[in-house]
Amino acid sequence: MNNIKNMISGLDEDKKLMFQRAQSIINLLNQHGYEAYIVGGAVRNLLMNIPVNDIDITTDCMPDKIVELFDKTIPVGIEHGTVIVLQDDMPFEVTTFREDGEYEDHRRPECVTFVKSLKTDLERRDFTVNAMAIQHNTLYDYFNGEMHIEKRLIKAVGDPDKRFYEDALRIIRALRFMSVLNFSIEDETLKAMEKHAPLLSHVSIERIIIELCKLTEGINVAGALNTFFSIQLHKHIPFFKEMENFVVDQPMSFTDYISLYIYLIDLTLLNKLNILKLSNNQKKSIKDNVTLLSTLSRGDKSLPYLVYHYRQEQLINLAHIINLIEEIELSDAYREFNASEILRVKDALQIQSRAMLAINGTMLMKHFNKKGGPWVKTVIESVENAVIHNTLKNEKNAILEWIDKHVKI
């Protein structure tokens, strides 16, 4: 095993500082006679030499005592043993050793029992690579997590049937780790995932989407999606039960993945996005992507029009996705649909928004001595379109002359 102290000392300064602050929490608990360990994903990532984004701590100290010992705490899940300790305003979840009661809803334990054994606490966790702990320079690995990291294997802790029966979300989490870590899933674990797939109907779609968002951005997204569909997990999840096998072999956002499926395979699902309970921004992104893909296929809008009306980041991202997906066909009008051309067109625009037009509704009403109404919006849209296509200068007098000549009021 590599020297843990050396691993930590090799981190960048921000990550090293995070471990130092976590260690200060552990030291204070030790000084008061309690055990404490860094646990879970931070240990896994440290051993794999990949970025550690947060650190969780497990201890035999009771939650109320944790609150008493530290100056700044947030009792976010104190009934389940979790207290957030703020160390120089950096948050760390500190959780008391526990074993879980019965999982009647296949998602959360009805109750927890606080225990005094690190091993008991670790054996309730989902996968062996997440069930390791470190203290100072010692690794506590009761379930061969380090060996499974070396073999690049996701394996349930203990009996996989029990793990997935307890918490069905672990089925999707296994695929998320398969994708993000580029691991395979151990045979017995995979069989148990398929066996207990119907239990996914007990899990909220919001929790499933959180895992799938990470899955589609992982480096082994193709392997994870192939498994997702091949063991029929999608049949037990709202929205996805209406989908066919659809695998992409490049990391992308979840919204891009859903956009591609809708555009390439089933446009009717565009009307069912509410099932996924996404944010308004996510739903808008999907709808805009589908509209843009359809427009790019038909060729009925100019590139300046698209660059003006859609976010630059969205267009550049879509250009990247299109370059990866052979099934998407562009109109000849968009042969140069790429990041550099999008940026060139944007820089060439006279205006970046309607607010930059040299005229407004008040000026139009004064010019024509006419009350406002739908005609104002129609005229402004005509002017806007001419300006973004550089057939009209964005100057007040030039615009009014152009309106008098080209627009019927």
Phi, psi and omega per residue, in radians:
M1 nan 2.435 3.095
N2 -1.172 2.703 3.132
N3 -1.274 2.060 -3.054
I4 -1.119 -0.688 3.127
K5 -1.055 -0.703 3.117
N6 -1.182 -0.646 3.098
M7 -1.046 -0.791 -3.113
I8 -1.179 -0.710 -3.126
S9 -1.167 -0.350 3.127
G10 -1.499 -0.047 -3.139
L11 -1.330 2.847 3.038
D12 -1.196 2.913 -2.965
E13 -1.062 -0.687 -3.116
D14 -1.140 -0.759 -3.133
K15 -1.224 -0.665 3.108
K16 -1.082 -0.709 3.121
L17 -1.110 -0.658 3.116
M18 -1.075 -0.767 3.104
F19 -1.155 -0.643 3.130
Q20 -1.122 -0.709 3.129
R21 -1.213 -0.661 3.060
A22 -1.084 -0.709 3.137
Q23 -1.131 -0.590 3.112
S24 -1.147 -0.591 3.057
I25 -1.150 -0.804 3.128
I26 -1.063 -0.747 -3.118
N27 -1.058 -0.749 -3.137
L28 -1.133 -0.717 3.097
L29 -1.108 -0.746 3.111
N30 -1.064 -0.704 -3.122
Q31 -1.083 -0.453 3.122
H32 -1.706 0.244 3.011
G33 1.549 0.265 -3.111
Y34 -1.887 2.622 2.990
E35 -1.416 2.626 3.065
A36 -2.789 2.487 -3.044
Y37 -2.514 2.569 2.884
I38 -1.321 2.422 -2.955
V39 -2.471 2.760 2.935
G40 1.410 -2.411 -3.008
G41 -1.057 -0.565 3.120
A42 -1.107 -0.681 3.112
V43 -1.170 -0.820 3.125
R44 -0.994 -0.866 -3.093
N45 -1.167 -0.635 3.093
L46 -1.081 -0.787 3.135
L47 -1.145 -0.518 -3.130
M48 -1.563 -0.091 -3.111
N49 1.043 0.756 3.021
I50 -2.105 2.802 -2.990
P51 -0.990 2.384 3.023
V52 -1.737 2.081 -3.057
N53 -1.702 -0.459 3.078
D54 -2.695 2.822 -3.087
I55 -2.226 2.232 3.030
D56 -1.832 2.594 -3.125
I57 -2.182 2.431 3.063
T58 -2.082 2.535 -3.008
T59 -2.658 2.813 3.017
D60 -1.603 0.086 3.081
C61 -1.315 2.372 -3.120
M62 -1.283 2.647 -3.042
P63 -0.972 -0.762 -3.109
D64 -1.145 -0.530 3.102
K65 -1.290 -0.617 3.063
I66 -1.029 -0.804 3.126
V67 -1.056 -0.650 -3.133
E68 -1.224 -0.614 -3.025
L69 -1.365 -0.505 -3.017
F70 -1.936 2.546 -3.054
D71 -1.221 -0.726 -3.075
K72 -2.102 1.975 3.140
T73 -2.423 2.733 3.047
I74 -2.273 1.990 -3.069
P75 -1.417 1.156 -2.993
V76 -1.156 -0.635 -3.114
G77 -2.450 0.828 -2.967
I78 -1.102 -0.498 3.126
E79 -1.189 -0.396 3.061
H80 -1.829 0.172 3.013
G81 1.664 0.118 -3.052
T82 -1.857 2.264 3.062
V83 -2.275 2.331 3.018
I84 -1.497 2.154 3.065
V85 -1.801 2.209 3.119
L86 -1.679 2.044 3.116
Q87 -1.969 1.874 -2.998
D88 0.927 0.733 3.117
D89 1.179 0.154 3.029
M90 -1.658 2.188 -3.037
P91 -1.474 2.432 3.042
F92 -2.343 2.228 3.049
E93 -1.371 2.129 3.104
V94 -2.010 2.081 -3.019
T95 -2.179 2.359 3.114
T96 -1.231 2.435 3.035
F97 -0.817 2.376 -3.133
R98 -2.667 2.814 2.871
E99 -2.180 2.552 -3.015
D100 -1.539 2.582 3.030
G101 -1.396 -2.759 -3.132
E102 -1.207 2.524 3.099
Y103 -1.803 1.442 -3.045
E104 -1.244 -0.431 -3.115
D105 -1.832 0.199 -3.138
H106 1.020 0.532 -3.141
R107 -2.530 -0.887 -3.105
R108 -2.275 2.565 3.093
P109 -1.221 2.513 3.101
E110 -1.140 -0.539 3.127
C111 -2.723 2.870 3.036
V112 -2.211 2.663 3.079
T113 -2.082 2.185 3.123
F114 -1.329 2.399 -3.054
V115 -2.246 3.079 -3.108
K116 -1.977 0.129 -3.033
S117 -1.972 2.172 3.059
L118 -1.057 -0.756 -3.103
K119 -1.069 -0.737 3.118
T120 -1.062 -0.702 3.118
D121 -1.136 -0.737 -3.079
L122 -1.240 -0.542 -3.058
E123 -1.337 -0.101 3.038
R124 -1.519 -0.107 -3.021
R125 -1.416 2.971 -2.939
D126 -1.321 -1.023 -3.016
F127 -2.202 2.653 -3.039
T128 -1.032 -0.594 -3.113
V129 -1.237 -0.242 3.108
N130 -1.839 0.064 -3.017
A131 -1.986 0.715 3.100
M132 -2.086 2.738 3.127
A133 -2.405 2.681 3.036
I134 -2.287 2.558 3.021
Q135 -2.448 2.126 -3.059
H136 0.975 -2.002 -3.077
N137 -1.950 0.359 -3.059
T138 -2.007 2.324 3.062
L139 -1.726 2.279 3.076
Y140 -1.877 1.906 -2.994
D141 -2.380 1.520 -3.052
Y142 -1.449 -0.245 -2.985
F143 -2.181 0.398 3.053
N144 1.137 0.581 3.123
G145 -1.067 -0.705 -3.137
E146 -1.127 -0.702 3.102
M147 -1.104 -0.694 -3.135
H148 -1.229 -0.500 3.000
I149 -1.118 -0.783 3.138
E150 -1.092 -0.621 3.127
K151 -1.508 -0.062 -3.133
R152 0.974 1.016 -2.982
L153 -2.314 2.308 2.991
I154 -1.640 2.078 -3.126
K155 -2.356 2.333 3.117
A156 -1.143 2.580 3.026
V157 -1.282 2.180 3.108
G158 1.191 -2.370 -3.078
D159 -1.403 1.978 -3.104
P160 -1.099 -0.590 3.088
D161 -1.012 -0.764 -3.134
K162 -1.160 -0.753 -3.102
R163 -1.049 -0.770 -3.081
F164 -1.421 -0.490 3.061
Y165 -1.163 -0.664 3.117
E166 -1.105 -0.896 -3.014
D167 -2.427 1.771 -3.071
A168 -1.174 -0.400 3.113
L169 -1.059 -0.430 3.114
R170 -1.035 -0.441 3.098
I171 -1.076 -0.803 3.129
I172 -1.286 -0.605 3.104
R173 -1.086 -0.632 3.106
A174 -1.041 -0.741 3.119
L175 -1.215 -0.629 3.089
R176 -1.059 -0.799 3.129
F177 -1.197 -0.600 3.062
M178 -0.996 -0.747 -3.108
S179 -1.320 -0.883 -3.033
V180 -1.199 -0.688 -3.097
L181 -1.604 -0.176 -3.061
N182 1.069 0.804 3.124
F183 -1.831 2.954 2.948
S184 -1.778 2.919 3.100
I185 -1.871 2.261 -3.127
E186 -1.044 2.514 -2.959
D187 -0.963 -0.874 -3.095
E188 -1.153 -0.609 3.079
T189 -1.132 -0.744 3.136
L190 -1.129 -0.728 3.111
K191 -1.070 -0.721 3.137
A192 -1.178 -0.611 3.080
M193 -1.064 -0.809 -3.134
E194 -1.147 -0.721 -3.129
K195 -1.077 -0.713 -3.029
H196 -1.719 0.184 3.135
A197 -0.903 -0.678 3.140
P198 -1.016 -0.399 -3.126
L199 -1.216 -0.238 3.106
L200 -1.077 -0.366 3.118
S201 -1.145 -0.274 3.109
H202 -1.522 -0.161 -3.038
V203 -1.690 2.406 -3.132
S204 -1.139 2.525 -3.141
I205 -1.102 -0.559 3.128
E206 -1.048 -0.755 -3.126
R207 -1.187 -0.666 3.124
I208 -1.133 -0.733 -3.115
I209 -1.118 -0.659 3.099
I210 -0.981 -0.755 3.136
E211 -1.229 -0.722 -3.112
L212 -1.174 -0.556 3.083
C213 -1.069 -0.668 3.107
K214 -1.313 -0.628 -3.131
L215 -1.062 -0.840 -3.048
T216 -1.206 -0.287 3.117
E217 -1.678 0.057 -3.107
G218 -1.438 2.885 -3.073
I219 -1.355 -0.349 3.098
N220 -1.956 0.773 -3.086
V221 -1.077 -0.650 -3.118
A222 -1.114 -0.781 3.131
G223 -1.119 -0.727 -3.131
A224 -1.175 -0.740 3.129
L225 -1.199 -0.677 3.062
N226 -0.997 -0.761 3.124
T227 -1.185 -0.739 3.124
F228 -0.916 -0.807 -3.112
F229 -1.441 -0.625 -3.040
S230 -1.203 -0.553 3.101
I231 -1.714 0.258 2.951
Q232 1.119 0.551 3.106
L233 -1.134 -0.595 -3.073
H234 -1.092 -0.412 -3.110
K235 -1.178 -0.215 -3.056
H236 -2.019 0.237 -3.101
I237 -2.183 2.230 3.101
P238 -0.921 2.574 -3.084
F239 1.308 -0.927 -3.095
F240 -1.198 -0.461 3.138
K241 -1.136 -0.285 3.088
E242 -1.629 -0.008 -3.094
M243 -1.649 2.690 2.990
E244 -1.683 3.026 3.066
N245 -0.976 2.148 -3.137
F246 -2.531 1.881 -3.044
V247 -2.075 2.288 2.995
V248 -1.929 2.623 -3.075
D249 -1.911 0.242 3.088
Q250 -2.272 2.464 3.091
P251 -1.036 2.446 3.068
M252 -2.778 2.887 3.115
S253 -1.178 2.746 3.113
F254 -1.068 -0.692 -3.139
T255 -1.139 -0.631 3.077
D256 -1.148 -0.706 3.137
Y257 -1.075 -0.827 3.137
I258 -1.155 -0.675 3.104
S259 -1.027 -0.793 -3.123
L260 -1.116 -0.743 3.135
Y261 -1.071 -0.832 -3.114
I262 -1.068 -0.811 -3.090
Y263 -1.168 -0.765 -3.028
L264 -1.445 -0.496 -2.945
I265 -2.161 -0.785 -2.993
D266 -2.609 1.624 -3.130
L267 -1.159 -0.364 -3.110
T268 -1.141 -0.419 -3.127
L269 -1.228 -0.227 3.083
L270 -1.076 -0.487 -3.141
N271 -1.522 0.037 -3.091
K272 -2.089 0.306 -3.096
L273 -1.090 -0.474 -3.128
N274 -1.050 -0.427 3.118
I275 -1.032 -0.595 -3.078
L276 -1.347 -0.228 -3.141
K277 0.940 0.809 3.092
L278 -1.419 2.918 3.048
S279 -1.229 2.829 3.100
N280 -1.050 -0.658 3.119
N281 -1.132 -0.699 3.114
Q282 -1.140 -0.756 3.125
K283 -1.132 -0.703 3.106
K284 -1.103 -0.709 3.134
S285 -1.066 -0.747 3.121
I286 -1.122 -0.841 -3.120
K287 -1.088 -0.744 3.108
D288 -1.108 -0.720 3.122
N289 -1.043 -0.795 -3.117
V290 -1.130 -0.754 3.097
T291 -1.062 -0.790 -3.135
L292 -1.110 -0.753 3.135
L293 -1.093 -0.712 3.104
S294 -1.134 -0.736 3.128
T295 -1.129 -0.753 3.141
L296 -1.124 -0.515 3.100
S297 -1.312 -0.713 -3.107
R298 -1.369 -0.623 -3.110
G299 1.340 0.503 -3.059
D300 -1.714 0.106 3.045
K301 -2.292 2.525 3.135
S302 -1.338 2.796 3.092
L303 -1.122 -0.726 3.063
P304 -0.991 -0.680 3.104
Y305 -1.041 -0.819 -3.108
L306 -1.157 -0.743 -3.118
V307 -1.121 -0.624 -3.141
Y308 -1.281 -0.685 -2.984
H309 -1.609 -0.236 -3.119
Y310 -2.152 2.733 -3.125
R311 -1.127 2.413 3.140
Q312 -0.998 -0.755 -3.110
E313 -1.096 -0.682 -3.135
Q314 -1.166 -0.728 -3.139
L315 -1.153 -0.748 -3.135
I316 -1.154 -0.717 3.096
N317 -1.090 -0.732 -3.138
L318 -1.147 -0.662 3.088
A319 -1.062 -0.690 3.104
H320 -1.137 -0.780 -3.136
I321 -1.104 -0.767 -3.129
I322 -1.037 -0.640 3.128
N323 -1.142 -0.403 -3.107
L324 -1.606 -0.436 -2.997
I325 -1.866 1.909 -3.067
E326 -1.148 -0.501 -3.048
E327 -1.201 -0.295 -3.110
I328 -1.459 2.146 3.131
E329 -1.914 2.255 3.126
L330 -1.732 2.596 2.987
S331 -1.105 2.671 3.101
D332 -1.024 -0.362 -3.128
A333 -1.169 -0.283 -3.076
Y334 -2.078 0.664 3.135
R335 -1.078 -0.465 -3.121
E336 -1.844 0.628 -3.140
F337 -1.445 1.574 3.138
N338 -2.595 3.022 -3.027
A339 -1.030 -0.802 -3.074
S340 -1.136 -0.672 3.131
E341 -1.226 -0.668 3.094
I342 -1.064 -0.791 3.134
L343 -1.148 -0.683 3.130
R344 -1.094 -0.793 -3.140
V345 -1.128 -0.709 -3.134
K346 -1.105 -0.741 3.129
D347 -1.126 -0.488 -3.093
A348 -1.432 -0.227 -3.126
L349 -1.154 2.441 3.072
Q350 -1.251 -0.579 -3.135
I351 -2.279 2.663 3.092
Q352 -1.888 -0.186 3.105
S353 -2.765 2.880 -3.135
R354 -1.084 -0.518 -3.133
A355 -1.105 -0.346 -3.121
M356 -1.524 -0.083 3.078
L357 -1.067 2.514 -3.107
A358 -1.307 -0.132 3.070
I359 -2.221 2.854 3.070
N360 -2.490 -3.102 -3.075
G361 -1.071 -0.700 -3.133
T362 -1.066 -0.752 3.123
M363 -1.098 -0.698 -3.132
L364 -1.136 -0.764 -3.135
M365 -1.109 -0.661 3.112
K366 -1.198 -0.740 -3.105
H367 -1.077 -0.719 -3.081
F368 -1.703 -0.028 -3.115
N369 0.898 0.900 -3.006
K370 -2.434 2.478 3.099
K371 -1.179 2.734 3.136
G372 -1.173 2.893 -3.132
G373 2.950 -3.012 -3.138
P374 -0.985 -0.452 -3.117
W375 -1.065 -0.533 -3.122
V376 -1.110 -0.825 3.140
K377 -1.090 -0.729 -3.132
T378 -1.066 -0.770 -3.126
V379 -1.154 -0.787 -3.122
I380 -1.078 -0.690 3.113
E381 -1.118 -0.674 3.108
S382 -1.127 -0.768 3.125
V383 -1.115 -0.812 -3.130
E384 -0.990 -0.793 -3.123
N385 -1.109 -0.702 3.126
A386 -1.182 -0.672 -3.129
V387 -1.187 -0.764 -3.098
I388 -1.226 -0.356 3.085
H389 -1.695 0.159 3.061
N390 1.033 0.481 3.001
T391 -1.667 0.019 -3.140
L392 -2.611 2.311 3.091
K393 -1.323 2.487 3.136
N394 -1.429 1.181 3.098
E395 -2.287 2.429 -3.007
K396 -0.949 -0.934 -3.077
N397 -1.131 -0.704 3.138
A398 -1.119 -0.660 -3.133
I399 -1.183 -0.796 -3.113
L400 -1.128 -0.681 3.070
E401 -1.100 -0.713 -3.140
W402 -1.124 -0.702 3.130
I403 -1.111 -0.780 -3.121
D404 -1.043 -0.565 -3.058
K405 -1.546 -0.609 -2.949
H406 -1.965 -0.277 -3.001
V407 -2.044 2.301 3.077
K408 -1.623 2.157 3.133
I409 -1.651 nan nan
